């Protein structure tokens, strides 16, 4: 029976402990999530205490985009040459200088993002080591990365597929719905949100890892020009469509960008209303119906993250209820869409699995979208 993949929330907490302690002080520290992931990855030569964890960290950091993100991660965790014995404060200061920000600003913003990215790649490495193919059903334990939930809508049974892994691991789903702000301004590729992950995965890379094309923001700018919205916000609930860029290699064919987040003036925060999430999902399904026959084979599957549950601040259950209101209405009218959900934690997955009995709060408040 396959073991469940490590939880990215637990990994993030332990990565923060590694940052504080440094690589040379890992022995004797309780790092169960990292140790389990390292055990799956480690060679016989790397099974001394701490060695397997260090090898795992180096592998995960090595997968980050070359440049500021990878460099900051190397300094943060003490992987950069000559820094393994540096105190945490010195490593943080050097990492902050990579981004050209104050130490305090780095601690509150970029450092969290850097460690989230490392955690995400640890999950991916562990999945690959276990031979798991994203999007493929796993064993009967129900704790894998892919499961099916049977729901009744409009008096008929409907199967909903649940993915428990980062959004950029999705495969063979026609359309992915990505949360956006009302300006359709995508986050930078080094961020850890759903939109940033999709932008990063859609980018076309050269053999050296250089970005040759960044199609999602380019196509969104063209969409705004075509619809006369350049430089001004659209109505919440609006949906803009783009290609999937390099994600077509994973069987993803379209990305629908749902404008649900309204920037809060003078801050870096957003406001998201559940009604706008429902409106955006309803619109996404309407666009899917409009586009369906324009593609060969026709579009038929669509995947939703828990929209607004990241920086938008919606609790998981509130986001899911807002999404499901629109999805259930479509299914009840006889729509035959193949519906998928993608979440990052087992807590969020448990909510999706409870849809047949009614969504109830699971008190899970971790970012997924």
C-alpha positions as a Markdown table, in Angstrom:
| # | Residue | x | y | z |
|---|---|---|---|---|
| 1 | Unk | 0.0 | 0.0 | 0.0 |
| 2 | Unk | 1.5 | 3.4 | -1.0 |
| 3 | Unk | 2.2 | 5.8 | 1.7 |
| 4 | Unk | 0.5 | 9.2 | 1.6 |
| 5 | Unk | 2.6 | 12.1 | 0.2 |
| 6 | Unk | 4.0 | 14.5 | 2.9 |
| 7 | Unk | 1.8 | 17.3 | 3.9 |
| 8 | Unk | 3.1 | 20.7 | 2.6 |
| 9 | Unk | 1.9 | 22.4 | 5.8 |
| 10 | Unk | 4.0 | 20.1 | 8.0 |
| 11 | Unk | 6.9 | 20.5 | 5.6 |
| 12 | Unk | 6.8 | 24.3 | 5.8 |
| 13 | Unk | 6.9 | 24.2 | 9.6 |
| 14 | Unk | 9.9 | 21.9 | 9.5 |
| 15 | Unk | 11.7 | 24.0 | 6.9 |
| 16 | Unk | 11.3 | 27.0 | 9.2 |
| 17 | Unk | 13.0 | 24.9 | 11.9 |
| 18 | Unk | 15.9 | 24.0 | 9.5 |
| 19 | Unk | 16.3 | 27.7 | 8.7 |
| 20 | Unk | 16.6 | 28.5 | 12.3 |
| 21 | Unk | 19.0 | 25.6 | 13.2 |
| 22 | Unk | 21.1 | 25.4 | 10.1 |
| 23 | Unk | 22.3 | 22.2 | 8.4 |
| 24 | Unk | 25.1 | 21.4 | 10.9 |
| 25 | Unk | 22.6 | 21.3 | 13.8 |
| 26 | Unk | 20.0 | 19.0 | 12.3 |
| 27 | Unk | 20.9 | 15.9 | 14.4 |
| 28 | Unk | 18.5 | 15.2 | 17.2 |
| 29 | Unk | 15.8 | 17.5 | 15.9 |
| 30 | Unk | 12.3 | 16.1 | 15.3 |
| 31 | Unk | 11.6 | 16.5 | 11.6 |
| 32 | Unk | 9.2 | 13.7 | 10.8 |
| 33 | Unk | 7.8 | 15.0 | 7.5 |
| 34 | Unk | 11.2 | 15.8 | 6.1 |
| 35 | Unk | 12.7 | 12.6 | 7.3 |
| 36 | Unk | 9.9 | 10.5 | 5.8 |
| 37 | Unk | 10.4 | 12.3 | 2.4 |
| 38 | Unk | 14.2 | 12.0 | 2.7 |
| 39 | Unk | 13.8 | 8.2 | 3.4 |
| 40 | Unk | 11.9 | 7.8 | 0.2 |
| 41 | Unk | 14.6 | 9.7 | -1.7 |
| 42 | Unk | 17.8 | 8.7 | 0.0 |
| 43 | Unk | 20.5 | 6.4 | -1.4 |
| 44 | Unk | 22.3 | 4.0 | 0.9 |
| 45 | Unk | 25.2 | 6.4 | 1.1 |
| 46 | Unk | 23.1 | 9.1 | 2.4 |
| 47 | Unk | 21.4 | 7.4 | 5.4 |
| 48 | Unk | 23.6 | 8.9 | 8.2 |
| 49 | Unk | 21.6 | 11.2 | 10.5 |
| 50 | Unk | 20.8 | 14.5 | 8.7 |
| 51 | Unk | 22.5 | 13.5 | 5.5 |
| 52 | Unk | 19.4 | 12.3 | 3.8 |
| 53 | Unk | 17.5 | 15.4 | 4.8 |
| 54 | Unk | 20.3 | 17.6 | 3.5 |
| 55 | Unk | 20.3 | 15.7 | 0.2 |
| 56 | Unk | 16.6 | 16.1 | -0.1 |
| 57 | Unk | 16.8 | 19.9 | 0.5 |
| 58 | Unk | 19.6 | 20.2 | -2.1 |
| 59 | Unk | 17.5 | 18.3 | -4.7 |
| 60 | Unk | 14.4 | 20.4 | -4.0 |
| 61 | Unk | 16.3 | 23.7 | -4.1 |
| 62 | Unk | 18.0 | 22.6 | -7.3 |
| 63 | Unk | 14.6 | 22.4 | -9.0 |
| 64 | Unk | 13.8 | 26.0 | -8.2 |
| 65 | Unk | 14.0 | 28.5 | -11.1 |
| 66 | Unk | 17.6 | 29.8 | -11.4 |
| 67 | Unk | 18.0 | 33.3 | -10.2 |
| 68 | Unk | 16.8 | 35.2 | -7.1 |
| 69 | Unk | 14.4 | 32.4 | -6.0 |
| 70 | Unk | 17.0 | 29.6 | -6.0 |
| 71 | Unk | 19.8 | 31.9 | -4.6 |
| 72 | Unk | 17.6 | 33.1 | -1.8 |
| 73 | Unk | 16.6 | 29.5 | -0.9 |
| 74 | Unk | 20.3 | 28.5 | -0.8 |
| 75 | Unk | 21.2 | 31.2 | 1.6 |
| 76 | Unk | 18.0 | 30.8 | 3.7 |
| 77 | Unk | 18.7 | 27.1 | 4.3 |
| 78 | Unk | 22.5 | 27.3 | 4.4 |
| 79 | Unk | 23.0 | 25.3 | 1.2 |
| 80 | Unk | 25.1 | 28.0 | -0.5 |
| 81 | Unk | 28.8 | 27.3 | -0.5 |
| 82 | Unk | 30.4 | 28.3 | 2.8 |
| 83 | Unk | 27.2 | 29.1 | 4.6 |
| 84 | Unk | 26.2 | 25.9 | 6.4 |
| 85 | Unk | 27.7 | 27.1 | 9.7 |
| 86 | Unk | 26.4 | 30.7 | 9.4 |
| 87 | Unk | 23.9 | 31.8 | 12.1 |
| 88 | Unk | 20.3 | 32.1 | 11.0 |
| 89 | Unk | 20.4 | 35.9 | 11.2 |
| 90 | Unk | 23.4 | 36.2 | 8.8 |
| 91 | Unk | 21.8 | 33.8 | 6.3 |
| 92 | Unk | 18.5 | 35.7 | 6.4 |
| 93 | Unk | 20.3 | 39.0 | 5.9 |
| 94 | Unk | 22.1 | 37.7 | 2.8 |
| 95 | Unk | 18.9 | 36.2 | 1.4 |
| 96 | Unk | 17.2 | 39.6 | 1.9 |
| 97 | Unk | 19.9 | 41.3 | 0.0 |
| 98 | Unk | 19.2 | 39.0 | -3.0 |
| 99 | Unk | 15.8 | 40.6 | -3.3 |
| 100 | Unk | 17.0 | 44.1 | -2.3 |
| 101 | Unk | 14.6 | 44.4 | 0.6 |
| 102 | Unk | 15.0 | 44.9 | 4.3 |
| 103 | Unk | 15.5 | 41.9 | 6.6 |
| 104 | Unk | 12.1 | 42.5 | 8.2 |
| 105 | Unk | 10.3 | 42.7 | 4.8 |
| 106 | Unk | 12.1 | 39.5 | 3.7 |
| 107 | Unk | 11.0 | 37.7 | 6.8 |
| 108 | Unk | 7.4 | 38.6 | 6.4 |
| 109 | Unk | 7.1 | 38.1 | 2.6 |
| 110 | Unk | 9.8 | 36.5 | 0.5 |
| 111 | Unk | 11.1 | 34.1 | 3.0 |
| 112 | Unk | 7.7 | 32.4 | 3.5 |
| 113 | Unk | 7.3 | 32.3 | -0.3 |
| 114 | Unk | 10.8 | 30.7 | -0.7 |
| 115 | Unk | 10.2 | 28.0 | 1.8 |
| 116 | Unk | 6.7 | 27.3 | 0.4 |
| 117 | Unk | 8.3 | 26.7 | -3.0 |
| 118 | Unk | 10.9 | 24.3 | -1.5 |
| 119 | Unk | 8.1 | 22.4 | 0.3 |
| 120 | Unk | 6.2 | 22.1 | -3.0 |
| 121 | Unk | 9.2 | 20.6 | -4.8 |
| 122 | Unk | 9.7 | 18.1 | -1.9 |
| 123 | Unk | 6.2 | 16.9 | -2.5 |
| 124 | Unk | 6.9 | 16.5 | -6.2 |
| 125 | Unk | 10.2 | 14.7 | -5.6 |
| 126 | Unk | 8.5 | 12.3 | -3.2 |
| 127 | Unk | 5.7 | 11.6 | -5.6 |
| 128 | Unk | 8.2 | 10.8 | -8.4 |
| 129 | Unk | 10.2 | 8.6 | -6.1 |
| 130 | Unk | 7.0 | 6.7 | -5.2 |
| 131 | Unk | 6.3 | 6.2 | -8.9 |
| 132 | Unk | 3.0 | 8.1 | -8.6 |
| 133 | Unk | 1.7 | 9.6 | -11.8 |
| 134 | Unk | -0.3 | 12.8 | -11.1 |
| 135 | Unk | -3.9 | 12.3 | -12.1 |
| 136 | Unk | -3.8 | 8.5 | -11.9 |
| 137 | Unk | -5.9 | 6.7 | -9.3 |
| 138 | Unk | -4.0 | 5.2 | -6.4 |
| 139 | Unk | -4.6 | 2.3 | -4.0 |
| 140 | Unk | -7.6 | 1.6 | -1.9 |
| 141 | Unk | -6.3 | 3.5 | 1.2 |
| 142 | Unk | -8.0 | 6.7 | 0.0 |
| 143 | Unk | -5.0 | 8.8 | 1.1 |
| 144 | Unk | -3.3 | 9.2 | -2.3 |
| 145 | Unk | -3.3 | 12.0 | -4.7 |
| 146 | Unk | -6.4 | 11.1 | -6.7 |
| 147 | Unk | -9.8 | 9.9 | -5.6 |
| 148 | Unk | -13.4 | 9.9 | -6.9 |
| 149 | Unk | -16.4 | 11.2 | -5.0 |
| 150 | Unk | -20.0 | 10.1 | -6.0 |
| 151 | Unk | -22.5 | 12.9 | -5.7 |
| 152 | Unk | -26.2 | 13.2 | -6.7 |
| 153 | Unk | -27.2 | 16.3 | -8.7 |
| 154 | Unk | -30.5 | 16.7 | -10.4 |
| 155 | Unk | -31.6 | 13.3 | -9.2 |
| 156 | Unk | -28.7 | 11.5 | -11.0 |
| 157 | Unk | -25.3 | 10.3 | -9.8 |
| 158 | Unk | -22.3 | 12.4 | -10.7 |
| 159 | Unk | -18.7 | 11.5 | -10.2 |
| 160 | Unk | -16.3 | 14.3 | -9.1 |
| 161 | Unk | -12.5 | 13.7 | -9.2 |
| 162 | Unk | -10.4 | 15.1 | -6.3 |
| 163 | Unk | -6.7 | 15.8 | -6.7 |
| 164 | Unk | -4.6 | 16.3 | -3.6 |
| 165 | Unk | -1.4 | 17.9 | -4.8 |
| 166 | Unk | 0.0 | 21.2 | -6.2 |
| 167 | Unk | -2.0 | 22.5 | -9.2 |
| 168 | Unk | 1.0 | 22.3 | -11.5 |
| 169 | Unk | 1.0 | 18.5 | -11.2 |
| 170 | Unk | -2.4 | 18.2 | -12.9 |
| 171 | Unk | -2.6 | 16.1 | -16.0 |
| 172 | Unk | -5.2 | 15.4 | -18.7 |
| 173 | Unk | -7.8 | 17.9 | -17.6 |
| 174 | Unk | -9.1 | 20.2 | -20.4 |
| 175 | Unk | -9.6 | 23.4 | -18.5 |
| 176 | Unk | -8.1 | 24.7 | -15.2 |
| 177 | Unk | -9.7 | 27.7 | -13.5 |
| 178 | Unk | -7.2 | 30.0 | -12.1 |
| 179 | Unk | -8.0 | 32.8 | -9.5 |
| 180 | Unk | -7.1 | 36.3 | -10.5 |
| 181 | Unk | -7.6 | 39.9 | -9.4 |
| 182 | Unk | -9.9 | 42.2 | -11.3 |
| 183 | Unk | -7.0 | 43.7 | -13.3 |
| 184 | Unk | -6.0 | 40.2 | -14.5 |
| 185 | Unk | -2.5 | 41.0 | -13.3 |
| 186 | Unk | -0.7 | 37.7 | -12.7 |
| 187 | Unk | 1.7 | 37.3 | -9.7 |
| 188 | Unk | 5.4 | 36.9 | -10.3 |
| 189 | Unk | 6.5 | 33.4 | -11.1 |
| 190 | Unk | 8.4 | 33.0 | -7.8 |
| 191 | Unk | 5.2 | 33.4 | -5.8 |
| 192 | Unk | 3.5 | 30.3 | -4.3 |
| 193 | Unk | -0.1 | 30.9 | -5.3 |
| 194 | Unk | -2.2 | 28.9 | -7.7 |
| 195 | Unk | -2.0 | 31.6 | -10.4 |
| 196 | Unk | 1.8 | 31.9 | -10.0 |
| 197 | Unk | 2.2 | 28.1 | -10.2 |
| 198 | Unk | 0.2 | 27.9 | -13.4 |
| 199 | Unk | 2.1 | 30.8 | -14.9 |
| 200 | Unk | 5.4 | 29.1 | -14.1 |
| 201 | Unk | 4.3 | 25.7 | -15.4 |
| 202 | Unk | 2.9 | 27.3 | -18.6 |
| 203 | Unk | 6.1 | 29.1 | -19.4 |
| 204 | Unk | 8.2 | 27.8 | -22.3 |
| 205 | Unk | 11.8 | 27.1 | -21.2 |
| 206 | Unk | 15.0 | 26.7 | -23.1 |
| 207 | Unk | 17.5 | 23.8 | -22.6 |
| 208 | Unk | 19.3 | 25.9 | -19.9 |
| 209 | Unk | 16.1 | 26.7 | -18.0 |
| 210 | Unk | 15.8 | 30.3 | -19.4 |
| 211 | Unk | 12.2 | 31.5 | -20.0 |
| 212 | Unk | 11.7 | 31.7 | -23.8 |
| 213 | Unk | 8.0 | 32.6 | -23.6 |
| 214 | Unk | 5.6 | 33.6 | -20.8 |
| 215 | Unk | 2.3 | 33.1 | -22.6 |
| 216 | Unk | -0.3 | 33.6 | -19.8 |
| 217 | Unk | 0.3 | 37.3 | -19.0 |
| 218 | Unk | 0.9 | 38.0 | -22.7 |
| 219 | Unk | -2.4 | 36.5 | -23.7 |
| 220 | Unk | -4.2 | 38.2 | -20.8 |
| 221 | Unk | -2.9 | 41.6 | -22.1 |
| 222 | Unk | -4.3 | 40.8 | -25.5 |
| 223 | Unk | -7.6 | 39.7 | -24.0 |
| 224 | Unk | -7.8 | 43.1 | -22.2 |
| 225 | Unk | -7.0 | 45.0 | -25.3 |
| 226 | Unk | -9.6 | 43.1 | -27.3 |
| 227 | Unk | -12.3 | 43.8 | -24.7 |
| 228 | Unk | -11.3 | 47.4 | -24.0 |
| 229 | Unk | -10.3 | 46.8 | -20.4 |
| 230 | Unk | -6.5 | 47.6 | -20.5 |
| 231 | Unk | -5.5 | 49.3 | -17.3 |
| 232 | Unk | -8.8 | 49.2 | -15.6 |
| 233 | Unk | -10.6 | 46.6 | -13.5 |
| 234 | Unk | -13.3 | 44.3 | -14.8 |
| 235 | Unk | -16.4 | 43.4 | -12.9 |
| 236 | Unk | -15.8 | 40.6 | -10.3 |
| 237 | Unk | -16.9 | 37.3 | -11.7 |
| 238 | Unk | -15.5 | 38.0 | -15.2 |
| 239 | Unk | -13.6 | 35.2 | -16.8 |
| 240 | Unk | -10.7 | 35.6 | -19.3 |
| 241 | Unk | -9.4 | 32.7 | -21.4 |
| 242 | Unk | -5.9 | 31.8 | -22.5 |
| 243 | Unk | -4.1 | 28.9 | -23.9 |
| 244 | Unk | -2.2 | 26.6 | -21.5 |
| 245 | Unk | 1.2 | 27.2 | -22.8 |
| 246 | Unk | 3.7 | 24.5 | -21.9 |
| 247 | Unk | 1.0 | 22.8 | -19.8 |
| 248 | Unk | -0.3 | 21.3 | -23.0 |
| 249 | Unk | 2.4 | 18.7 | -22.6 |
| 250 | Unk | 0.5 | 17.6 | -19.5 |
| 251 | Unk | -2.8 | 17.4 | -21.3 |
| 252 | Unk | -4.0 | 20.8 | -20.0 |
| 253 | Unk | -5.6 | 22.6 | -22.9 |
| 254 | Unk | -7.0 | 25.9 | -21.6 |
| 255 | Unk | -6.7 | 28.2 | -18.6 |
| 256 | Unk | -9.7 | 30.2 | -17.5 |
| 257 | Unk | -8.8 | 33.2 | -15.3 |
| 258 | Unk | -11.5 | 34.1 | -12.9 |
| 259 | Unk | -11.5 | 37.7 | -11.6 |
| 260 | Unk | -12.6 | 37.3 | -8.0 |
| 261 | Unk | -10.0 | 39.3 | -6.0 |
| 262 | Unk | -10.5 | 43.1 | -5.5 |
| 263 | Unk | -7.3 | 44.8 | -4.3 |
| 264 | Unk | -7.7 | 46.7 | -1.1 |
| 265 | Unk | -6.5 | 50.3 | -1.6 |
| 266 | Unk | -3.1 | 51.1 | 0.0 |
| 267 | Unk | -2.4 | 47.5 | 1.0 |
| 268 | Unk | -1.1 | 44.3 | -0.5 |
| 269 | Unk | -4.4 | 42.5 | 0.5 |
| 270 | Unk | -7.5 | 41.5 | -1.4 |
| 271 | Unk | -11.2 | 41.2 | -0.7 |
| 272 | Unk | -13.1 | 38.2 | -2.1 |
| 273 | Unk | -16.8 | 37.8 | -1.8 |
| 274 | Unk | -18.3 | 34.3 | -2.0 |
| 275 | Unk | -21.0 | 35.6 | -4.4 |
| 276 | Unk | -18.3 | 36.7 | -6.8 |
| 277 | Unk | -16.7 | 33.2 | -6.6 |
| 278 | Unk | -20.1 | 31.7 | -7.5 |
| 279 | Unk | -20.6 | 34.2 | -10.3 |
| 280 | Unk | -17.1 | 33.4 | -11.7 |
| 281 | Unk | -17.6 | 29.7 | -11.6 |
| 282 | Unk | -21.0 | 30.0 | -13.3 |
| 283 | Unk | -19.4 | 32.2 | -16.0 |
| 284 | Unk | -16.5 | 29.7 | -16.4 |
| 285 | Unk | -18.9 | 26.9 | -17.1 |
| 286 | Unk | -20.8 | 29.1 | -19.6 |
| 287 | Unk | -17.5 | 29.9 | -21.4 |
| 288 | Unk | -16.7 | 26.2 | -21.4 |
| 289 | Unk | -20.0 | 25.5 | -23.1 |
| 290 | Unk | -19.3 | 28.2 | -25.7 |
| 291 | Unk | -15.8 | 26.9 | -26.4 |
| 292 | Unk | -16.5 | 23.2 | -26.2 |
| 293 | Unk | -17.0 | 22.4 | -29.9 |
| 294 | Unk | -14.3 | 24.8 | -31.1 |
| 295 | Unk | -11.7 | 22.2 | -30.0 |
| 296 | Unk | -11.0 | 18.7 | -31.2 |
| 297 | Unk | -11.7 | 16.6 | -29.3 |
| 298 | Unk | -14.3 | 18.8 | -27.6 |
| 299 | Unk | -13.6 | 20.2 | -24.2 |
| 300 | Unk | -15.3 | 18.3 | -21.5 |
| 301 | Unk | -13.4 | 18.4 | -18.2 |
| 302 | Unk | -12.8 | 21.3 | -15.9 |
| 303 | Unk | -10.8 | 21.6 | -12.6 |
| 304 | Unk | -11.3 | 24.1 | -9.8 |
| 305 | Unk | -8.9 | 25.0 | -6.9 |
| 306 | Unk | -10.6 | 26.4 | -3.8 |
| 307 | Unk | -10.9 | 29.9 | -5.3 |
| 308 | Unk | -10.3 | 32.8 | -2.8 |
| 309 | Unk | -8.9 | 30.6 | 0.0 |
| 310 | Unk | -5.4 | 31.9 | -0.3 |
| 311 | Unk | -4.7 | 35.7 | 0.2 |
| 312 | Unk | -8.4 | 36.2 | -0.5 |
| 313 | Unk | -9.0 | 35.0 | 3.0 |
| 314 | Unk | -12.0 | 32.7 | 2.5 |
| 315 | Unk | -12.2 | 29.6 | 4.7 |
| 316 | Unk | -12.1 | 26.4 | 2.8 |
| 317 | Unk | -15.7 | 25.5 | 3.4 |
| 318 | Unk | -16.9 | 29.0 | 2.3 |
| 319 | Unk | -14.9 | 28.8 | -0.9 |
| 320 | Unk | -16.1 | 25.2 | -1.7 |
| 321 | Unk | -19.7 | 26.1 | -1.0 |
| 322 | Unk | -19.5 | 29.1 | -3.3 |
| 323 | Unk | -18.0 | 27.0 | -6.1 |
| 324 | Unk | -20.4 | 24.1 | -5.6 |
| 325 | Unk | -23.4 | 26.3 | -5.8 |
| 326 | Unk | -22.7 | 27.1 | -9.4 |
| 327 | Unk | -21.4 | 23.6 | -10.3 |
| 328 | Unk | -24.4 | 21.8 | -8.8 |
| 329 | Unk | -26.8 | 24.2 | -10.6 |
| 330 | Unk | -25.2 | 23.3 | -13.9 |
| 331 | Unk | -25.2 | 19.5 | -13.2 |
| 332 | Unk | -28.8 | 19.6 | -12.0 |
| 333 | Unk | -29.7 | 21.2 | -15.4 |
| 334 | Unk | -28.2 | 18.1 | -17.1 |
| 335 | Unk | -24.7 | 19.4 | -17.9 |
| 336 | Unk | -22.3 | 16.5 | -18.4 |
| 337 | Unk | -19.0 | 18.2 | -17.5 |
| 338 | Unk | -16.3 | 16.1 | -16.0 |
| 339 | Unk | -15.7 | 18.1 | -12.8 |
| 340 | Unk | -12.4 | 18.0 | -10.8 |
| 341 | Unk | -11.1 | 19.8 | -7.7 |
| 342 | Unk | -7.5 | 20.3 | -6.8 |
| 343 | Unk | -6.4 | 21.0 | -3.2 |
| 344 | Unk | -3.2 | 21.0 | -1.3 |
| 345 | Unk | -4.1 | 19.4 | 2.0 |
| 346 | Unk | -6.0 | 16.4 | 3.4 |
| 347 | Unk | -8.1 | 18.8 | 5.5 |
| 348 | Unk | -9.4 | 20.6 | 2.4 |
| 349 | Unk | -9.8 | 17.2 | 0.6 |
| 350 | Unk | -12.0 | 16.1 | 3.5 |
| 351 | Unk | -14.4 | 18.9 | 2.8 |
| 352 | Unk | -14.8 | 18.0 | -0.9 |
| 353 | Unk | -15.4 | 14.4 | 0.1 |
| 354 | Unk | -18.2 | 15.6 | 2.4 |
| 355 | Unk | -20.2 | 17.3 | -0.4 |
| 356 | Unk | -22.7 | 14.4 | -0.6 |
| 357 | Unk | -23.6 | 14.9 | 3.1 |
| 358 | Unk | -23.4 | 18.7 | 3.0 |
| 359 | Unk | -20.3 | 20.8 | 3.3 |
| 360 | Unk | -19.3 | 21.5 | 6.9 |
| 361 | Unk | -16.4 | 23.5 | 8.2 |
| 362 | Unk | -13.1 | 21.6 | 8.7 |
| 363 | Unk | -11.4 | 24.6 | 10.3 |
| 364 | Unk | -8.7 | 24.3 | 7.6 |
| 365 | Unk | -7.3 | 27.7 | 6.6 |
| 366 | Unk | -4.3 | 27.0 | 4.4 |
| 367 | Unk | -3.7 | 28.8 | 1.1 |
| 368 | Unk | -4.8 | 26.9 | -2.0 |
| 369 | Unk | -6.0 | 29.6 | -4.3 |
